[in-house]
Amino acid sequence: MFRYLAIALFIVATVARAEDWPRFRGPGNNGISKETGLLKAWPTGGPKVAWTAPIGTGFSSMSVAGGRVYTMYQDGEGQFVTALDEKTGKPAWPAPVRTGDVFIDRRDGYHGPRSTPTVDGGRVYALDANGVAVCLNAADGKLVWSKNILGLTGGANNKWGMAQSPFIYGNNVIFISGGDCRSLFIALNKTTGETVWKSGSGIGAYNTPVISRAGGVEQLVFVTGTELTGIRPADGKILWTYPWRSTNDLNAISPVVMDDKVFVSGGYYHGTAAVKLDMTKPNPAAELWESRDLMCYVQLPVLVGNCLYGYSMGTGTCIDTDGKLKWQDEEGKLPPRAQLIYADGLFYIWGENGAFAVARMNPAGAQLLGSIELGSGSHNWGVPSLANGRFYARDERQIYCIDVTAK
């Protein structure tokens, strides 16, 4: 009997763990997956491509939930939310759902939606680059409600379009508006789309909030065009602010939280700062340090242990949570200007030029374990996803689904 018990325990201990990726940057909204049983060494030619699917213009990531993959794209007729079968990449709905008109970036040519759909309770929530938010039935794609966030807040669109992914908190879905608006934050009832509250004013930005529980006070931490801001999700009350202004007000990096600390980063040679929150003080946010060793532009950092791993204006970089530089990839071993996600002890890397790689990184350095040229183009800025043993990324023409399970 003891022999069979030992065998059973061994099997349980070695079974791979899988999970969905239902929103931007995964279940924890931090670029980290708790999956196990993934490839530790790549075969010749890289891991297997499970499927590819054509996709239109855009920078949306993929959300994966309930056997389906959700993302957004643009063609000549408008912006769309689409659903694909997780196993095959085939369309899961009769037709993609049009959210509104096309978004044209006339200055730089970066057209199409930026936001990633959020899946919650049998519904899909999406925001197009012109500020139209929709709620759809996950089963068939039927429209439940549609609201113009910019119209509700009195805001103008951001210079490079609306980019926040819908953030579900309790019964609400919460957004930051764009441009210089009368109401910077807005919460809609996720079932009806009716406005629950509006708060703040100022300049919008291009990032998705995170949750902090510093001092036992649950709050949403946003980066606006000019500030790092904590708000109370129940009513939108501004709890604190910290000045954080980048060139062109281009704050595209979601903050990172760790206990009572918040880390915020910006490109254009701005840097990274650490803020400590003491919720017993009138202004709870106090700067701990600021460093220009990590200047994140559109590639988001990932916190693992006591280090932030990211790209400083294109170069792979690691700094610790005290702001000290641990290393920079000056020799160019890692793909340049890449998005990172972390799973099963490894970093999965998606370069803006379509390079797909895996690396082991720690405070001592980075070791590239495998790399293949997978995609095409030069502006593949969407954050990749990892769900149920598969890695998802997109270039300017198609979605790639890569099997990274250890067989």
C-alpha positions in Angstrom: 0.0 0.0 0.0 2.8 2.4 0.9 4.4 1.7 -2.5 1.2 2.7 -4.4 0.8 5.8 -2.2 4.4 6.9 -3.0 3.8 6.4 -6.7 0.5 8.4 -6.5 2.3 11.2 -4.6 5.1 11.3 -7.2 2.5 11.5 -10.1 0.7 14.4 -8.4 3.9 16.2 -7.7 5.0 16.0 -11.4 1.7 16.8 -13.1 2.0 20.1 -15.0 -0.2 23.0 -13.8 -2.1 25.0 -16.5 -4.2 28.1 -16.3 -6.1 30.6 -18.5 -4.8 34.1 -19.3 -8.1 36.1 -19.1 -6.8 39.6 -19.3 -3.9 41.9 -20.1 -0.7 40.5 -18.6 -2.4 37.4 -17.2 -4.3 36.4 -14.1 -2.2 38.6 -11.8 -2.0 41.5 -14.2 1.8 41.3 -13.8 3.2 39.3 -16.7 3.6 36.2 -14.5 2.1 32.7 -15.1 1.9 30.0 -12.4 2.0 27.3 -15.0 4.5 24.4 -14.7 5.6 21.6 -16.9 7.0 23.9 -19.6 10.0 23.3 -21.9 13.3 23.8 -20.2 15.3 23.1 -23.4 14.2 23.7 -26.9 14.5 21.2 -29.7 16.3 22.1 -32.9 14.3 24.6 -34.8 12.4 25.7 -31.7 9.1 24.5 -30.1 6.2 23.4 -32.2 3.9 25.9 -33.9 0.4 24.7 -32.9 -1.4 27.1 -35.3 -1.3 30.5 -36.9 -4.2 32.7 -37.8 -4.4 35.9 -40.0 -5.1 39.1 -38.1 -5.5 42.7 -39.1 -3.7 45.8 -37.9 -3.2 46.5 -34.2 -1.3 46.0 -31.0 -3.8 44.1 -28.8 -2.6 41.1 -26.9 -4.4 37.8 -26.6 -6.7 36.8 -23.7 -7.4 33.1 -23.3 -10.3 31.8 -21.3 -12.9 29.0 -21.6 -11.2 27.4 -24.6 -11.1 30.6 -26.7 -8.6 33.3 -27.6 -9.8 36.9 -27.7 -8.1 39.9 -29.3 -8.7 43.0 -31.4 -7.7 44.2 -34.8 -8.5 46.8 -37.5 -9.2 46.6 -41.2 -10.4 49.1 -43.7 -13.9 49.1 -42.3 -13.4 49.5 -38.5 -12.0 48.1 -35.3 -13.2 44.6 -34.2 -13.2 42.1 -31.3 -12.7 38.5 -32.5 -12.7 35.1 -30.8 -10.7 32.0 -32.0 -10.8 28.4 -30.9 -7.9 27.8 -28.5 -7.0 24.4 -30.0 -7.2 25.2 -33.7 -7.2 29.0 -34.2 -10.4 28.8 -36.2 -13.1 31.5 -35.7 -15.3 30.7 -32.7 -18.0 33.3 -33.4 -20.0 33.6 -36.6 -18.3 37.0 -37.2 -16.0 39.5 -35.4 -17.8 42.3 -33.6 -17.2 45.8 -34.9 -16.6 48.4 -32.1 -16.4 51.5 -34.2 -14.4 53.5 -36.8 -10.8 52.9 -37.7 -8.1 54.6 -35.7 -5.4 56.3 -37.9 -2.2 57.5 -36.4 -1.4 60.1 -39.0 2.0 61.1 -37.6 3.7 57.7 -37.0 1.5 55.2 -38.8 0.7 53.0 -35.8 -2.9 52.2 -36.7 -5.5 50.1 -35.0 -6.5 49.1 -31.4 -4.1 48.9 -28.5 -6.3 47.5 -25.8 -6.6 43.8 -24.8 -10.0 42.2 -24.1 -10.8 41.2 -20.6 -12.9 38.0 -20.0 -15.0 37.9 -16.8 -18.1 35.9 -15.9 -19.1 34.8 -19.4 -18.6 38.3 -20.8 -15.9 39.9 -22.9 -15.0 43.6 -22.3 -13.0 45.6 -24.9 -11.9 49.2 -25.6 -11.0 50.4 -29.0 -8.5 53.1 -29.8 -11.2 55.8 -30.2 -12.5 55.2 -26.7 -15.6 53.0 -27.5 -16.0 50.3 -24.8 -18.1 47.2 -25.4 -19.4 44.3 -23.5 -20.1 41.1 -25.4 -21.4 37.6 -24.6 -18.4 35.3 -24.6 -20.5 32.5 -26.0 -21.6 34.1 -29.3 -20.1 37.6 -29.4 -23.5 39.3 -29.2 -23.3 42.9 -28.0 -24.6 43.5 -24.5 -23.7 47.2 -24.3 -21.5 49.9 -25.9 -20.3 53.2 -24.3 -18.1 56.0 -25.5 -15.7 56.7 -22.7 -14.4 60.0 -24.1 -18.0 61.2 -24.5 -18.9 60.3 -20.9 -15.8 62.0 -19.4 -15.6 65.0 -21.7 -12.1 64.0 -22.9 -10.2 64.1 -26.2 -8.5 61.1 -27.5 -4.9 60.5 -26.6 -2.3 61.4 -29.2 -1.6 57.7 -29.9 -5.1 56.4 -29.1 -6.8 54.9 -26.1 -4.7 51.9 -24.8 -5.9 50.8 -21.4 -7.3 47.4 -21.1 -10.7 47.2 -19.3 -10.1 46.6 -15.6 -12.8 44.6 -13.7 -13.2 45.4 -10.0 -16.2 43.8 -8.3 -19.3 44.8 -10.2 -17.6 47.5 -12.2 -15.3 48.0 -15.1 -12.9 50.9 -14.7 -11.2 53.1 -17.2 -8.8 56.0 -17.4 -9.9 58.6 -20.0 -7.9 60.3 -22.6 -6.6 63.8 -23.4 -7.2 66.7 -21.1 -10.6 65.7 -19.6 -13.1 66.8 -17.0 -13.3 63.4 -15.5 -10.1 61.3 -15.7 -11.4 58.1 -14.2 -14.8 56.4 -14.8 -16.4 53.2 -13.5 -19.3 51.5 -15.4 -21.5 48.8 -14.1 -20.2 45.8 -15.9 -23.7 44.3 -16.4 -25.5 47.3 -17.7 -22.8 49.8 -18.8 -24.4 52.6 -16.7 -22.0 55.1 -15.1 -21.3 54.3 -11.4 -18.9 57.1 -10.6 -16.5 59.6 -12.2 -13.5 61.3 -10.6 -10.4 63.3 -11.1 -9.3 65.5 -13.9 -6.2 65.9 -16.0 -4.3 64.2 -18.8 -4.9 60.6 -19.7 -2.2 58.0 -20.5 -1.7 54.6 -22.1 -1.5 52.0 -19.3 -3.6 49.6 -17.3 -3.9 49.9 -13.5 -2.8 47.5 -10.9 -4.1 46.7 -7.4 -2.1 47.8 -4.3 -3.0 46.7 -0.7 -0.5 48.9 1.0 -1.4 49.5 4.7 -4.5 47.2 4.3 -6.1 49.8 1.9 -7.1 48.2 -1.4 -6.7 50.8 -4.2 -6.1 51.0 -7.9 -2.8 52.5 -9.0 -2.9 54.3 -12.3 -0.3 56.3 -14.2 -1.8 59.4 -15.8 -0.1 61.7 -18.2 1.5 63.6 -15.3 1.2 61.5 -12.1 1.2 58.2 -10.4 -2.2 58.1 -8.7 -4.0 55.8 -6.2 -7.8 55.8 -6.2 -10.4 54.1 -4.1 -12.2 51.7 -6.4 -15.6 52.0 -4.6 -16.1 55.6 -5.5 -13.0 56.8 -7.4 -11.7 59.1 -4.6 -8.1 60.2 -5.2 -6.1 58.8 -2.2 -2.7 60.2 -3.2 -0.6 61.4 -6.1 3.1 61.4 -7.0 4.5 63.6 -9.9 5.5 61.5 -12.9 5.7 63.2 -16.2 7.4 61.9 -19.4 8.1 63.6 -22.7 4.8 64.0 -24.7 3.0 62.7 -21.5 3.7 59.2 -22.9 3.2 57.1 -19.8 2.7 53.6 -21.4 4.0 51.4 -18.6 1.7 49.9 -16.0 3.0 50.3 -12.4 4.4 47.4 -10.5 3.5 46.8 -6.8 5.4 45.0 -4.0 4.0 45.1 -0.5 3.8 48.9 0.4 5.9 49.9 -2.6 5.0 51.0 -6.1 7.5 51.1 -9.0 6.9 53.3 -12.0 8.9 53.6 -15.2 9.0 55.8 -18.3 11.1 56.0 -21.4 12.4 59.1 -23.2 15.3 59.0 -20.7 13.0 59.4 -17.7 13.9 56.3 -15.6 12.3 54.3 -12.8 11.2 55.5 -9.4 10.1 53.6 -6.2 7.4 55.1 -4.1 6.6 53.9 -0.5 3.0 54.2 0.6 2.1 55.0 4.2 -1.7 55.2 4.2 -1.7 56.8 7.7 -0.2 60.1 6.3 -2.1 62.9 4.6 0.0 62.4 1.4 0.9 58.7 1.6 3.4 58.6 -1.3 7.0 59.2 -0.5 9.8 58.7 -3.0 12.4 56.1 -2.0 14.7 56.4 -5.0 14.9 57.2 -8.7 17.2 55.6 -11.3 17.9 56.1 -14.9 19.3 52.6 -15.3 15.9 51.3 -16.3 14.0 53.5 -18.7 11.0 51.5 -20.0 9.5 52.9 -23.2 6.7 50.5 -24.3 8.2 47.2 -23.0 6.8 46.5 -19.6 9.0 45.3 -16.7 8.4 42.1 -14.7 9.1 41.8 -11.0 10.5 38.4 -9.9 11.9 38.1 -6.4 13.6 41.3 -5.5 14.5 42.4 -9.0 12.8 44.2 -11.9 13.6 42.8 -15.3 12.9 44.8 -18.4 14.2 46.8 -21.3 15.9 50.2 -20.9 15.2 52.0 -24.2 15.8 48.7 -26.0 18.5 47.0 -23.9 17.8 44.1 -21.5 18.3 45.3 -17.9 17.9 44.2 -14.3 17.7 46.4 -11.3 16.9 45.4 -7.8 14.1 46.8 -5.7 16.6 49.2 -4.0 17.3 50.8 -7.4 20.7 49.3 -7.9 21.8 48.1 -11.3 22.5 44.4 -11.4 23.3 44.1 -15.2 22.6 45.3 -18.7 22.7 43.2 -21.8 25.3 45.4 -23.5 26.6 42.6 -25.7 23.1 42.1 -27.2 22.6 38.4 -26.2 18.9 38.9 -25.7 16.5 40.1 -28.5 16.4 43.9 -28.4 13.3 45.9 -27.5 11.2 42.9 -26.3 8.2 42.2 -24.1 8.7 39.7 -21.3 6.5 37.2 -19.4 7.7 34.8 -16.7 6.6 31.2 -16.2 8.0 28.0 -14.6 11.3 29.7 -13.8 12.0 31.1 -17.2 11.4 34.3 -19.1 9.6 34.1 -22.5 10.7 36.9 -24.8 8.8 38.5 -27.8 11.0 41.0 -29.7 9.6 43.9 -31.7 11.2 42.3 -34.8 9.4 39.0 -34.3 12.1 37.1 -32.4 10.8 34.5 -30.0 13.2 33.4 -27.2 13.5 31.9 -23.8 16.0 32.8 -21.2 17.0 32.2 -17.6 17.5 35.5 -15.8 18.6 36.2 -12.2 20.4 39.0 -10.4 23.8 37.7 -11.7 22.9 37.8 -15.4 20.9 36.4 -18.3 21.4 33.1 -20.2 19.7 32.7 -23.5 18.4 29.2 -23.8 16.8 29.3 -27.2 15.7 31.7 -29.9 13.9 31.6 -33.3 12.8 34.1 -35.9 9.1 33.6 -35.8 7.3 36.8 -36.9 7.8 39.6 -39.4 7.7 43.4 -39.2 9.4 45.8 -36.8 6.6 47.1 -34.5 5.5 43.9 -32.7 4.8 45.7 -29.4 1.9 43.6 -28.1 2.6 41.8 -24.8 2.6 38.0 -25.3 0.4 35.6 -23.4 0.8 32.1 -22.0 -2.1 29.8 -21.3 -2.5 26.1 -20.9 1.0 25.3 -22.1 0.8 27.6 -25.2 2.6 30.9 -25.9 0.7 33.5 -27.9 2.1 36.5 -29.8 1.2 38.5 -32.9 3.1 40.4 -35.6 1.7 42.8 -38.1 0.0 40.0 -40.1 -0.9 37.0 -37.9 -1.2 35.4 -34.5 1.2 32.6 -33.5 0.3 29.8 -31.0 3.4 27.9 -29.9 3.3 24.7 -27.8 5.8 25.1 -25.0 4.8 22.2 -22.9 7.4 19.6 -21.9 6.4 16.3 -23.5 
